[in-house]
Amino acid sequence: MKKYLKATLLGSALAVSAAVVSASADTIKIGFNVPLTGFAAADGQSALHGAELAVSQVNGSGGVNGSMLELVVYDDQASPKESGPLAVKMISKDNVVAGISGSYSGATRAAATIFAESKVPYISAYAIHPDITRAGDYVFRTSFMGEVQGRAGAKLIGEMLGKKRVVMVTLNNDFGKSLAAGFREQAGNFGVEIVAEYDYSIKDREFGPIISKIKADKPDAIYASGYFFTAGPMVSQIRAAGLSQPIVGQEGYDSQKFIEIAGRASEGVMITTSLDRDSSSPETQAFISGFAKKAGYPADMVAASGHTALLVLADSLKRAGSSDASALRDAISKTNLSASTGKISFNALGEVQKDVQVQIVKNGNWHHHSVISDAVLLAPPSK
């Protein structure tokens, strides 16, 4: 803690400006680290819009126990070198009652350690690395950890689609590795044979050599991890090469930008994710319409996750009756909330327990395909 505090006070992190939403003298401050510049800026902007929408909805309904919420935002550039010092700043200078990560796994892990050591509640909105909640019992996650989504992918391909010979294309970072681990763990249980696995870097946009190998492998399906900016070019090139096998991705694809990048090649692509655009639940529909009005583009998973994490904190603050860190932590642990990403509750490790949504691209938009509700398969670790 001391080394991070020193770095924050003396380093360039102090030059990073904070955006403050709905500030007043009588507010409850919530920290929000999110990538607003750099390679993950599009996801960061969506996560921020989602959180801001939640703040406006809560404050518009009278706030929390008579106080308004104030969102204190810092750009962490999806970098642990930025997010660690910023976490110290939020806690020691901004006096936030809790923090939310609207960022990727590396940055979230670094900040989670600081919040846990400081005994200040912290929620990961969508970062998936398994070690995030293991930072301490003040850390929670409102989206699936990677292994859970990977297991769901194995069920989707092997049981629900009936495909047996699968090639994995794995993004070589925390996100891709976690997904791949879960898929491998359960593949055999659903009759799936992994005939080959190929890794790629987050900087890669040309996939010709990998696609040539996939052609030779002749799989029944392709399980490919990535973000919209890597998956878009990959899927486009796979289809341009004449490969027509089903492609199954994950929540990293979950953006209208993936469809824009991949174009017609995106049709039929399926993903495991948290947001069902066709859900009839009032919470989801209110979020989708409110987000489109605020942001000017369709809602995505990271936006829904930022929105959900903020509402979990607001609900917990109301039930805690104060902003005392220990009381708030206990209230979060007892969450039972219907949100845009489903029914939210946590296990002993702070991991969310909910269904996995399967979305498919139809006519240029994400739509409902199915739901995976297997409680045993989707159970996150509890310690």
C-alpha positions in Angstrom: 0.0 0.0 0.0 2.7 2.5 1.0 4.7 2.0 -2.2 1.6 2.6 -4.3 0.7 5.7 -2.3 4.2 7.1 -2.8 4.0 6.4 -6.5 0.6 8.0 -6.8 1.6 11.1 -4.9 4.9 11.6 -6.7 4.2 10.1 -10.1 2.4 11.1 -13.2 -0.8 9.5 -12.1 -1.8 12.8 -10.4 -1.9 14.3 -13.8 -4.8 12.0 -14.9 -7.9 14.0 -14.6 -11.0 12.7 -12.9 -14.5 13.1 -14.3 -17.1 13.6 -11.6 -20.7 12.8 -12.2 -23.6 14.4 -10.3 -21.2 16.0 -7.7 -22.7 17.9 -4.8 -21.9 18.5 -1.1 -24.0 15.6 0.0 -22.9 12.7 -2.2 -21.6 9.2 -1.9 -18.4 8.8 -4.0 -17.9 5.6 -6.0 -14.6 5.1 -7.8 -14.5 3.9 -11.4 -11.3 2.8 -13.2 -11.9 2.3 -16.9 -9.9 2.5 -20.1 -10.8 5.7 -22.0 -7.7 5.8 -24.1 -5.7 3.1 -25.7 -6.6 -0.2 -27.3 -9.6 -0.8 -25.0 -11.1 2.6 -25.2 -14.3 1.6 -27.0 -15.1 -1.0 -24.3 -14.2 1.5 -21.6 -16.5 4.1 -23.1 -19.4 1.6 -23.2 -18.8 0.6 -19.6 -18.7 4.2 -18.5 -21.9 5.0 -20.3 -23.6 2.1 -18.6 -22.4 3.2 -15.1 -23.4 6.8 -15.8 -26.9 5.6 -16.9 -27.2 3.7 -13.6 -26.1 6.8 -11.6 -28.7 9.0 -13.3 -31.4 6.4 -12.7 -30.6 6.0 -9.0 -30.2 9.7 -8.5 -33.4 10.4 -10.5 -35.3 8.1 -8.1 -34.1 10.0 -5.0 -30.6 8.6 -4.6 -29.5 6.3 -1.8 -30.9 7.0 1.7 -31.2 10.7 0.9 -27.8 11.1 -0.7 -26.8 11.3 -4.4 -24.2 9.1 -6.0 -21.1 10.6 -7.4 -19.0 8.7 -9.9 -15.3 9.5 -9.7 -13.7 8.3 -13.0 -10.1 7.6 -13.9 -8.6 6.4 -17.2 -6.5 3.4 -16.4 -5.7 2.6 -20.1 -6.4 -1.1 -19.3 -2.9 -1.1 -17.7 -2.0 -2.4 -14.3 0.7 0.2 -14.1 -2.0 2.9 -14.2 -4.8 1.2 -12.2 -2.7 0.4 -9.1 -1.7 4.0 -8.3 -5.2 5.2 -9.3 -6.8 2.8 -6.8 -4.7 4.3 -4.1 -5.7 7.8 -5.2 -9.4 6.9 -5.1 -9.1 5.5 -1.6 -6.7 7.9 0.0 -7.6 11.2 -1.7 -11.0 10.9 -3.2 -12.4 8.9 -0.2 -14.6 6.7 -2.3 -16.8 4.3 -0.3 -16.3 1.6 -3.0 -14.7 1.0 -6.4 -15.8 -0.5 -9.6 -13.6 -1.8 -12.4 -14.9 -1.1 -15.9 -11.6 -2.5 -17.2 -9.8 -5.6 -18.4 -8.3 -8.3 -16.2 -4.7 -7.0 -15.8 -5.8 -3.6 -14.7 -8.5 -5.0 -12.5 -6.2 -7.4 -10.7 -3.8 -4.6 -9.8 -6.6 -2.4 -8.4 -8.4 -5.3 -6.6 -5.2 -5.9 -4.6 -5.2 -2.3 -3.3 -8.9 -2.2 -2.5 -8.7 -5.6 -0.7 -5.7 -4.5 1.4 -7.5 -1.3 2.3 -10.7 -3.1 3.1 -12.8 -1.0 0.7 -15.4 -2.9 -1.4 -14.5 -3.4 -5.1 -16.5 -4.9 -7.9 -15.2 -6.2 -11.2 -17.9 -5.4 -13.8 -16.6 -7.8 -16.5 -12.9 -8.7 -16.1 -12.7 -12.5 -16.0 -9.3 -13.6 -14.5 -9.9 -16.1 -11.6 -7.4 -14.3 -9.3 -9.4 -11.1 -9.1 -11.8 -12.2 -6.3 -9.0 -14.1 -4.6 -7.4 -10.7 -3.8 -9.6 -10.6 -0.6 -13.1 -10.8 0.8 -13.9 -7.2 -0.2 -13.7 -8.0 -3.9 -16.7 -9.2 -6.0 -17.4 -9.9 -9.7 -20.8 -9.3 -11.4 -19.8 -11.2 -14.7 -18.6 -14.7 -15.3 -15.0 -15.7 -14.7 -13.3 -17.1 -17.8 -13.4 -20.7 -16.9 -17.2 -20.6 -16.4 -17.7 -19.2 -19.9 -15.3 -21.7 -21.3 -17.3 -24.6 -19.8 -20.5 -23.1 -21.2 -18.8 -23.0 -24.6 -18.0 -26.7 -24.4 -21.7 -27.5 -23.6 -22.9 -25.2 -26.4 -20.7 -26.8 -29.1 -20.7 -30.5 -28.0 -24.2 -31.0 -26.6 -26.4 -28.2 -28.0 -24.9 -27.9 -31.5 -23.7 -31.6 -31.7 -20.3 -30.7 -33.0 -17.4 -33.0 -31.9 -14.2 -32.1 -33.7 -13.2 -28.6 -32.6 -10.2 -26.3 -33.3 -9.5 -23.7 -30.6 -8.1 -20.3 -31.5 -6.9 -18.7 -28.3 -6.0 -15.1 -27.6 -2.7 -15.2 -25.7 -3.7 -13.1 -22.6 -5.5 -13.6 -19.3 -8.9 -13.4 -21.1 -8.1 -16.1 -23.7 -6.2 -18.4 -21.4 -9.0 -18.4 -18.8 -11.6 -19.2 -21.5 -9.5 -21.9 -23.0 -8.9 -23.6 -19.6 -12.6 -23.9 -18.9 -13.3 -25.2 -22.4 -10.6 -27.9 -22.2 -11.8 -28.9 -18.7 -15.3 -29.8 -19.9 -14.7 -30.6 -23.6 -14.5 -34.4 -23.1 -17.6 -34.5 -21.0 -19.6 -33.2 -24.0 -17.9 -35.5 -26.5 -15.7 -32.8 -27.9 -12.3 -33.7 -29.3 -9.9 -30.7 -29.5 -8.0 -31.5 -32.7 -5.7 -28.5 -32.5 -5.2 -25.2 -30.7 -3.6 -22.1 -32.1 -2.5 -19.0 -30.1 -2.4 -15.4 -31.4 -1.4 -12.0 -30.0 -3.8 -9.1 -29.2 -1.9 -7.1 -31.8 -2.6 -9.6 -34.6 -5.0 -8.7 -37.4 -3.8 -11.1 -40.1 -4.8 -14.8 -39.5 -3.8 -16.4 -42.8 -1.3 -19.0 -41.4 -3.7 -20.1 -38.7 -6.6 -20.3 -41.1 -4.5 -22.5 -43.5 -4.0 -24.9 -40.6 -7.6 -24.9 -39.7 -8.5 -25.8 -43.3 -6.2 -28.8 -43.0 -7.7 -29.8 -39.6 -11.2 -30.0 -41.1 -13.0 -29.4 -37.7 -16.7 -29.4 -37.1 -16.6 -26.1 -35.3 -14.2 -23.4 -34.2 -14.0 -22.1 -30.7 -12.2 -18.7 -30.9 -11.5 -16.2 -28.1 -10.9 -12.5 -28.7 -12.2 -9.0 -28.4 -14.4 -7.4 -31.1 -11.3 -5.7 -32.7 -9.5 -9.1 -33.1 -12.5 -11.3 -33.6 -13.9 -9.1 -36.4 -10.9 -9.5 -38.7 -10.5 -13.1 -37.7 -14.1 -14.1 -38.6 -14.0 -12.1 -41.8 -10.9 -13.9 -42.9 -12.1 -17.3 -41.9 -15.3 -16.9 -44.0 -13.3 -15.4 -46.9 -11.2 -18.5 -46.9 -14.3 -20.6 -47.6 -14.7 -22.1 -44.1 -18.3 -22.4 -43.1 -18.1 -24.2 -39.8 -19.9 -22.7 -36.8 -17.8 -20.2 -34.9 -18.4 -19.8 -31.2 -16.9 -16.9 -29.3 -17.5 -15.2 -26.0 -18.4 -11.9 -24.4 -15.3 -10.2 -26.0 -17.2 -10.3 -29.3 -20.3 -8.7 -27.6 -20.4 -5.4 -29.4 -22.1 -4.0 -32.5 -18.6 -3.0 -33.6 -17.8 -6.7 -34.1 -20.6 -6.9 -36.6 -19.5 -3.7 -38.3 -15.9 -5.0 -38.7 -16.8 -8.6 -39.8 -19.7 -7.5 -42.0 -21.7 -10.3 -43.6 -19.2 -12.8 -42.2 -20.6 -12.1 -38.7 -23.9 -13.8 -39.6 -24.5 -16.9 -37.6 -21.6 -16.3 -35.2 -22.6 -17.4 -31.6 -21.2 -16.1 -28.3 -21.6 -16.9 -24.6 -22.3 -13.6 -22.8 -24.3 -11.8 -20.0 -26.7 -9.7 -22.1 -29.8 -11.0 -23.8 -31.1 -8.3 -26.2 -34.4 -10.1 -26.7 -35.1 -10.6 -22.9 -38.6 -9.7 -21.8 -37.4 -8.7 -18.3 -38.2 -5.0 -17.5 -34.7 -4.4 -16.1 -33.0 -5.5 -19.3 -35.4 -3.7 -21.6 -35.2 -0.4 -19.6 -31.4 -0.7 -19.7 -31.3 -1.3 -23.5 -33.6 1.6 -24.4 -32.0 3.9 -21.9 -28.5 3.1 -23.1 -29.3 3.6 -26.7 -30.8 7.0 -25.9 -27.8 8.1 -23.8 -24.9 6.6 -25.9 -26.4 6.8 -29.4 -25.5 3.2 -30.3 -26.8 -0.3 -29.3 -26.0 -1.6 -25.8 -23.3 -4.3 -25.4 -22.1 -6.6 -22.7 -19.6 -4.2 -21.1 -22.2 -1.5 -20.9 -24.7 -3.8 -19.2 -21.9 -5.0 -16.9 -21.0 -1.5 -15.8 -24.7 -0.7 -15.3 -25.2 -3.9 -13.2 -22.1 -3.3 -11.0 -23.3 0.2 -10.1 -26.8 -0.9 -9.3 -25.4 -3.7 -7.1 -23.5 -1.0 -5.1 -26.5 1.3 -4.9 -28.8 -1.5 -3.7 -26.2 -2.6 -1.2 -25.7 0.9 0.2 -29.4 1.2 0.7 -29.5 -2.1 2.6 -26.4 -1.4 4.6 -27.9 1.9 5.8 -24.5 3.5 5.8 -21.3 3.8 3.8 -19.3 1.9 6.5 -16.9 -0.4 4.5 -17.5 -3.5 6.6 -21.3 -3.0 6.5 -21.3 -2.4 2.8 -19.1 -5.4 2.2 -21.6 -7.6 4.1 -24.6 -6.1 2.2 -22.9 -6.8 -1.2 -22.3 -10.4 -0.2 -26.1 -10.8 0.5 -27.1 -9.3 -2.9 -30.2 -10.7 -4.5 -30.9 -8.3 -7.4 -32.5 -8.5 -10.8 -30.4 -6.5 -13.2 -29.9 -6.1 -17.0 -27.5 -9.0 -17.0 -29.7 -11.4 -15.0 -30.3 -12.2 -11.3 -27.2 -11.3 -9.3 -26.1 -13.1 -6.2 -22.6 -14.0 -4.9 -21.0 -17.1 -3.5 -18.4 -17.1 -0.6 -15.6 -16.0 -3.0 -17.6 -13.1 -4.3 -18.2 -14.8 -7.6 -21.6 -14.2 -9.4 -24.0 -17.1 -9.9 -26.3 -16.7 -12.9 -27.2 -18.2 -16.3 -25.1 -17.8 -19.4 -26.8 -16.2 -22.3 -26.1 -17.4 -25.9 -26.5 -14.7 -28.6 -26.3 -15.2 -32.4 -25.9 -12.6 -35.2 -29.0 -12.5 -37.3 -29.6 -9.8 -40.0 -26.8 -7.6 -38.7 -27.8 -7.6 -35.0 -27.3 -9.8 -31.9 -30.3 -11.9 -30.9 -31.3 -14.6 -28.5 -30.2 -18.1 -29.3 -30.5 -20.0 -26.1 -29.7 -20.0 -22.3 -27.4 -22.3 -20.5 -28.8 -22.8 -17.0 -26.7 -25.8 -15.7 -26.0 -24.7 -12.1 -23.4 -27.4 -11.6 -21.5 -26.7 -14.8 -21.6 -22.9 -14.2 -20.7 -23.0 -10.6 -17.7 -20.7 -9.9 -15.1 -21.7 -7.3 -16.0 -20.8 -3.8 -12.5 -20.5 -2.4 
